[in-house]
């Protein structure tokens, strides 16, 4: 029996609730509520700031008075900056958090600026390459990864094409090979239960050159919801990741974490009308919203974790995404074997 890695059925049942919540959020934004990149909420009408942990603080002309039990205190600096002293250290906070544990958020008002919707490809050509070179110079170019061949026990260094929760694509001896992710090990300082992550709690997450929300810090690539990432180090506000060879920082609040211990799944292929060959595109979809994530050719290999007959979906990995596909667009390897 295939193990379930997330309460997908419950998520689908809650879709209506989520839509209602979105309506509420839209209404709230119109009435003076802003959500910052760290996941905090600035409610100007009520005069309350709620940090990502749920602690609340009163916004006053002198700053933000402590209103929760987290031990944080906040004052207003020159130029409208708000300084929040969390009383904690976070090695991944970088320029955002000071040595004494305080965070300075630059803003001309009580809160942080809400950015305009970014484009999918903000940089092109030489500018894009220069951005990648700058990020690589700061964060390193490679994430050393070793694959242990389960048949021979031999461990070899490999290149990773994309990651999955169950199976990943690597390059061995110049050839692409789909292998069990559990047989891969990479250089990481993350806890064992957080070495993999999926962008889940946002429409997308920006890759940042350094762990900072400052607009001057380069944000060079969008990683969309359902994307699978390798985790290199974790922090309360920022997580250091590798996405298809790009090493950078993303807000921790956007991620759902996984251990690299998934072994109960089976192989399959995307199909159209029961055929794994031919023209056309097979669409895979988001867990909760049923929105299209990406389209693939029939015959694209997938890793199947769960068959949700009641909803007509299967939970899958495919080409670096962890998402769902409609059952009529899936052919299992065992089905092909039984037909031969």
Backbone torsions as a table, in degrees:
resi	resn	phi	psi	omega
1	UNK	NA	136.7	-178.3
2	UNK	-77.9	137.4	-179.5
3	UNK	-77.9	145.9	-179.8
4	UNK	-97.9	129.8	-177.0
5	UNK	-112.4	65.8	-179.4
6	UNK	129.3	144.4	-177.3
7	UNK	-82.9	74.8	-175.2
8	UNK	-64.3	-39.7	-179.4
9	UNK	-61.7	-43.0	179.0
10	UNK	-63.2	-36.9	-179.8
11	UNK	-64.6	-41.1	179.6
12	UNK	-66.0	-38.0	179.3
13	UNK	-66.2	-26.8	-176.6
14	UNK	-88.4	2.9	-177.9
15	UNK	-55.5	-44.9	179.2
16	UNK	-59.8	-41.0	179.2
17	UNK	-63.9	-37.8	-180.0
18	UNK	-64.7	-42.3	178.6
19	UNK	-61.0	-39.6	176.9
20	UNK	-63.8	-39.1	179.0
21	UNK	-64.9	-37.5	179.0
22	UNK	-63.5	-39.7	176.4
23	UNK	-61.5	-41.6	178.9
24	UNK	-62.6	-42.1	-178.8
25	UNK	-64.0	-40.5	178.9
26	UNK	-62.5	-41.2	177.9
27	UNK	-65.0	-39.9	-179.1
28	UNK	-65.2	-41.0	-179.0
29	UNK	-61.2	-37.3	-179.4
30	UNK	-69.4	-21.2	-176.6
31	UNK	-101.6	13.1	173.7
32	UNK	106.1	32.4	178.2
33	UNK	-117.6	131.3	176.5
34	UNK	-126.9	143.9	177.3
35	UNK	-112.9	122.6	-177.9
36	UNK	-85.7	174.3	-175.2
37	UNK	-67.2	-18.9	179.5
38	UNK	-84.6	-5.8	-178.9
39	UNK	96.0	3.4	177.7
40	UNK	-81.1	154.5	-177.8
41	UNK	-118.5	126.1	177.8
42	UNK	-104.8	107.1	-179.4
43	UNK	-103.3	94.5	-174.3
44	UNK	-72.2	-32.4	179.8
45	UNK	-64.5	-41.1	178.9
46	UNK	-87.2	-16.0	-179.1
47	UNK	73.5	35.7	-175.1
48	UNK	-129.5	134.2	170.5
49	UNK	-108.7	128.9	177.4
50	UNK	-112.9	118.2	-177.8
51	UNK	-80.2	171.9	-175.4
52	UNK	-60.4	-17.9	178.8
53	UNK	-86.2	-8.0	-178.1
54	UNK	100.2	-7.9	178.2
55	UNK	-70.2	141.7	-176.4
56	UNK	-114.7	149.0	-178.7
57	UNK	-138.8	146.1	179.5
58	UNK	-86.8	128.4	177.2
59	UNK	-84.2	123.5	179.9
60	UNK	-129.2	165.1	177.2
61	UNK	-58.7	-26.4	-179.7
62	UNK	-87.1	-8.2	-177.0
63	UNK	145.0	-142.9	179.1
64	UNK	-126.9	116.6	-179.1
65	UNK	-79.6	143.3	178.2
66	UNK	-62.1	131.7	-179.9
67	UNK	-132.4	1.5	-178.2
68	UNK	-122.8	-167.0	-175.1
69	UNK	-109.0	13.1	-174.7
70	UNK	-80.4	-14.5	-179.9
71	UNK	87.7	4.0	-179.7
72	UNK	-82.2	147.1	175.2
73	UNK	-130.4	151.9	-174.8
74	UNK	-137.8	140.0	176.0
75	UNK	-134.8	162.9	178.5
76	UNK	-101.9	130.0	179.1
77	UNK	-97.7	-168.4	-179.3
78	UNK	-69.7	151.2	176.7
79	UNK	72.0	14.4	178.9
80	UNK	86.4	6.3	179.5
81	UNK	-70.8	143.4	176.4
82	UNK	-110.3	125.6	-179.0
83	UNK	-109.4	116.8	-179.3
84	UNK	-105.9	117.1	177.5
85	UNK	-94.0	108.5	-177.3
86	UNK	-83.6	-16.3	-176.6
87	UNK	72.8	12.6	-177.7
88	UNK	-126.7	159.7	173.8
89	UNK	-105.9	144.9	177.7
90	UNK	-147.2	107.1	-173.0
91	UNK	-63.7	-20.7	-179.4
92	UNK	-91.1	-1.6	-176.5
93	UNK	-75.4	-20.6	172.4
94	UNK	54.8	-127.6	-176.2
95	UNK	-71.3	-15.8	-177.6
96	UNK	-72.9	-43.1	-175.4
97	UNK	-107.9	134.8	-178.9
98	UNK	-80.8	172.4	-178.3
99	UNK	-63.0	-28.9	-179.7
100	UNK	-83.4	4.0	177.7
101	UNK	94.9	2.2	-178.7
102	UNK	-88.2	155.0	177.3
103	UNK	-119.0	131.1	176.4
104	UNK	-108.3	121.5	179.2
105	UNK	-110.3	112.9	-177.0
106	UNK	-77.4	127.9	-179.9
107	UNK	-165.4	147.8	177.5
108	UNK	-86.5	-3.5	178.7
109	UNK	-134.4	-176.9	177.6
110	UNK	-79.1	87.5	-178.7
111	UNK	147.0	-170.6	177.0
112	UNK	-118.7	154.5	-177.5
113	UNK	-69.3	139.6	174.3
114	UNK	-90.9	120.3	-174.6
115	UNK	-77.9	155.1	174.8
116	UNK	-68.6	156.4	-179.5
117	UNK	-58.2	124.2	-177.9
118	UNK	-78.0	163.4	175.4
119	UNK	-88.5	161.3	-177.7
120	UNK	-68.9	-34.4	-179.8
121	UNK	-125.4	83.3	-173.8
122	UNK	-69.4	-22.6	-179.1
123	UNK	-127.9	149.8	179.9
124	UNK	-137.6	161.5	172.0
125	UNK	54.6	-131.3	-176.3
126	UNK	-63.3	-35.3	179.1
127	UNK	-63.9	-39.9	178.4
128	UNK	-64.6	-45.7	-179.9
129	UNK	-64.7	-39.5	177.6
130	UNK	-63.0	-38.1	177.7
131	UNK	-63.8	-45.1	179.1
132	UNK	-62.3	-41.7	179.7
133	UNK	-63.3	-38.9	179.5
134	UNK	-67.2	-40.0	178.1
135	UNK	-66.4	-43.8	-179.4
136	UNK	-63.8	-37.1	179.6
137	UNK	-63.7	-33.0	-179.0
138	UNK	-85.3	-43.1	-169.5
139	UNK	-105.5	-1.8	-176.4
140	UNK	91.9	153.7	-175.1
141	UNK	-95.9	-24.6	-172.4
142	UNK	-132.7	152.5	171.4
143	UNK	-113.8	98.6	-177.5
144	UNK	-52.5	126.7	-174.9
145	UNK	-134.0	136.8	-178.6
146	UNK	-122.1	134.0	174.3
147	UNK	-109.0	128.9	175.6
148	UNK	-99.8	114.7	-179.8
149	UNK	-66.5	115.2	-177.1
150	UNK	-65.2	-21.6	-178.6
151	UNK	-78.5	-35.4	-175.1
152	UNK	-115.0	-17.5	-175.8
153	UNK	79.5	2.4	-180.0
154	UNK	-75.6	135.0	178.6
155	UNK	-106.7	127.4	-178.9
156	UNK	-133.3	147.8	175.1
157	UNK	-73.7	136.6	-176.1
158	UNK	-136.6	163.0	171.8
159	UNK	-96.5	137.6	179.6
160	UNK	-99.1	124.9	176.8
161	UNK	-84.5	-50.3	173.4
162	UNK	-155.8	158.8	-178.2
163	UNK	-106.2	151.1	170.9
164	UNK	-137.0	162.2	176.9
165	UNK	-69.2	-33.5	-179.2
166	UNK	-105.8	-47.4	179.5
167	UNK	-134.8	148.3	-178.1
168	UNK	-131.1	157.6	177.9
169	UNK	-100.1	126.1	179.4
170	UNK	-128.3	172.2	175.2
171	UNK	-114.2	119.6	179.1
172	UNK	-123.7	123.0	-179.7
173	UNK	52.7	39.5	177.0
174	UNK	79.8	1.6	-178.4
175	UNK	-117.8	139.0	176.6
176	UNK	-73.4	140.3	-176.9
177	UNK	-144.9	131.4	176.6
178	UNK	-88.7	119.0	-174.2
179	UNK	-128.1	162.2	175.1
180	UNK	-67.8	129.4	-178.7
181	UNK	-61.1	-29.8	-179.0
182	UNK	-63.1	-19.9	178.7
183	UNK	-88.1	3.0	178.6
184	UNK	-104.6	139.4	173.6
185	UNK	-131.3	138.6	179.8
186	UNK	-136.9	163.9	-178.0
187	UNK	-68.6	115.2	-177.7
188	UNK	-153.1	150.5	173.9
189	UNK	-109.6	7.6	-177.7
190	UNK	-76.1	152.7	173.4
191	UNK	-60.3	156.4	-176.0
192	UNK	-59.0	-29.8	-178.5
193	UNK	-87.9	7.4	-178.2
194	UNK	-137.0	32.1	-177.9
195	UNK	-87.1	-10.8	173.3
196	UNK	-125.8	152.1	178.8
197	UNK	-148.4	153.9	174.7
198	UNK	-124.9	134.6	173.9
199	UNK	-68.4	113.0	-171.2
200	UNK	-128.4	-35.1	-169.1
201	UNK	-101.2	25.6	176.8
202	UNK	-160.4	159.9	178.5
203	UNK	-66.1	-32.5	175.2
204	UNK	-159.8	164.1	174.0
205	UNK	-126.4	135.1	176.4
206	UNK	-81.3	139.8	166.8
207	UNK	-83.3	123.7	-179.7
208	UNK	-105.4	142.9	177.5
209	UNK	-63.2	-36.8	178.5
210	UNK	-139.8	164.3	-175.6
211	UNK	-77.9	78.3	-178.1
212	UNK	-154.2	144.6	175.7
213	UNK	-91.8	-0.6	178.6
214	UNK	-57.6	132.7	-177.3
215	UNK	-64.0	-18.3	178.9
216	UNK	-77.0	-16.1	179.4
217	UNK	-78.8	131.6	-175.8
218	UNK	-63.8	125.3	169.7
219	UNK	-110.9	107.9	-164.9
220	UNK	-109.0	-7.2	-176.0
221	UNK	-161.1	136.5	174.5
222	UNK	-91.7	133.0	174.3
223	UNK	-113.6	118.1	-169.1
224	UNK	-84.7	158.8	178.0
225	UNK	-48.8	138.0	-178.3
226	UNK	85.7	-2.8	178.0
227	UNK	-73.2	142.2	178.5
228	UNK	-96.9	133.4	-178.4
229	UNK	-124.0	149.6	166.7
230	UNK	-87.7	135.4	-179.3
231	UNK	-98.6	129.2	-179.1
232	UNK	-103.6	-29.5	175.9
233	UNK	-165.2	150.4	-177.4
234	UNK	-118.6	154.2	175.5
235	UNK	-151.0	167.2	-177.8
236	UNK	-62.2	-42.1	-175.8
237	UNK	-104.2	-31.7	-175.5
238	UNK	-131.5	142.9	176.5
239	UNK	-122.7	132.5	-179.5
240	UNK	-89.2	123.2	-171.7
241	UNK	-133.0	167.2	169.3
242	UNK	-122.6	120.7	176.1
243	UNK	-120.8	105.7	178.0
244	UNK	52.8	41.9	176.5
245	UNK	92.5	-7.8	176.6
246	UNK	-97.8	118.8	-178.9
247	UNK	-99.5	123.1	-175.3
248	UNK	-163.9	-173.9	-176.9
249	UNK	-111.9	141.2	174.3
250	UNK	-131.3	153.1	176.7
251	UNK	-60.7	127.9	-178.9
252	UNK	-58.1	-33.5	-175.9
253	UNK	-64.6	-15.6	-178.9
254	UNK	-88.4	-5.5	-168.8
255	UNK	-108.7	149.5	166.9
256	UNK	-114.4	127.6	-171.1
257	UNK	-98.0	153.0	179.6
258	UNK	-138.7	150.7	169.1
259	UNK	-84.6	158.0	176.0
260	UNK	-94.1	72.4	-176.8
261	UNK	-140.9	19.2	-174.5
262	UNK	-87.7	120.2	-177.0
263	UNK	-127.4	-12.6	-177.2
264	UNK	-98.9	96.0	178.2
265	UNK	-161.5	174.9	175.7
266	UNK	-141.4	159.7	-178.0
267	UNK	-83.8	159.0	177.3
268	UNK	-165.7	-176.3	-179.3
269	UNK	-139.6	148.0	170.9
270	UNK	-71.8	142.4	-175.8
271	UNK	-145.6	158.8	173.6
272	UNK	-123.1	124.1	-178.7
273	UNK	55.2	36.1	177.8
274	UNK	79.3	2.9	-177.7
275	UNK	-110.0	137.2	179.8
276	UNK	-99.6	9.6	174.3
277	UNK	-130.2	150.5	179.0
278	UNK	128.1	178.1	-179.3
279	UNK	-87.2	166.4	179.5
280	UNK	114.6	174.9	-179.8
281	UNK	-128.3	136.8	175.7
282	UNK	-102.7	126.9	-175.7
283	UNK	-95.7	130.0	171.5
284	UNK	-103.4	156.9	-165.6
285	UNK	-133.1	162.6	179.0
286	UNK	-71.3	149.6	-177.9
287	UNK	-55.8	-53.9	-168.7
288	UNK	-96.7	-35.9	-170.2
289	UNK	-93.9	-16.4	-175.8
290	UNK	68.9	10.8	176.6
291	UNK	-73.2	150.4	-179.0
292	UNK	-69.0	130.9	176.8
293	UNK	-92.1	-49.7	-176.7
294	UNK	-165.0	162.0	176.2
295	UNK	-116.5	142.0	-177.2
296	UNK	-134.1	159.9	176.3
297	UNK	-72.8	148.4	172.0
298	UNK	-56.9	142.9	-177.6
299	UNK	95.6	-6.2	176.8
300	UNK	-65.4	126.6	-177.8
301	UNK	-70.4	143.3	177.8
302	UNK	-132.5	160.3	174.4
303	UNK	-113.0	121.2	-171.9
304	UNK	-102.8	124.2	180.0
305	UNK	-100.1	-35.6	-174.5
306	UNK	-154.2	142.1	173.9
307	UNK	-105.9	117.3	-177.1
308	UNK	-104.1	79.4	-174.5
309	UNK	-58.7	-37.6	-176.4
310	UNK	-62.7	-27.1	-176.3
311	UNK	-109.7	-9.7	178.8
312	UNK	78.1	26.5	-177.9
313	UNK	-129.4	164.6	169.1
314	UNK	-127.9	141.3	175.7
315	UNK	-86.7	126.4	-171.0
316	UNK	-140.5	161.9	158.4
317	UNK	-103.0	139.6	172.7
318	UNK	-153.8	117.4	171.8
319	UNK	50.3	42.4	176.6
320	UNK	92.0	5.0	176.7
321	UNK	-114.5	147.0	171.3
322	UNK	-119.0	107.4	-167.8
323	UNK	-153.9	-154.0	178.5
324	UNK	-131.8	160.1	175.3
325	UNK	-139.6	148.5	177.8
326	UNK	-69.1	142.5	-172.7
327	UNK	-60.6	-30.9	-179.7
328	UNK	-70.7	-10.0	179.3
329	UNK	-106.9	20.6	-176.9
330	UNK	-131.0	133.2	172.5
331	UNK	-123.3	121.8	-179.0
332	UNK	-81.1	150.0	178.7
333	UNK	-60.3	-35.5	-179.5
334	UNK	-68.0	-28.0	177.2
335	UNK	-68.7	-39.0	177.7
336	UNK	-66.7	-40.3	-179.3
337	UNK	-64.2	-39.4	-177.9
338	UNK	-72.7	-22.1	-179.1
339	UNK	-82.7	-16.2	-179.0
340	UNK	-78.5	NA	NA
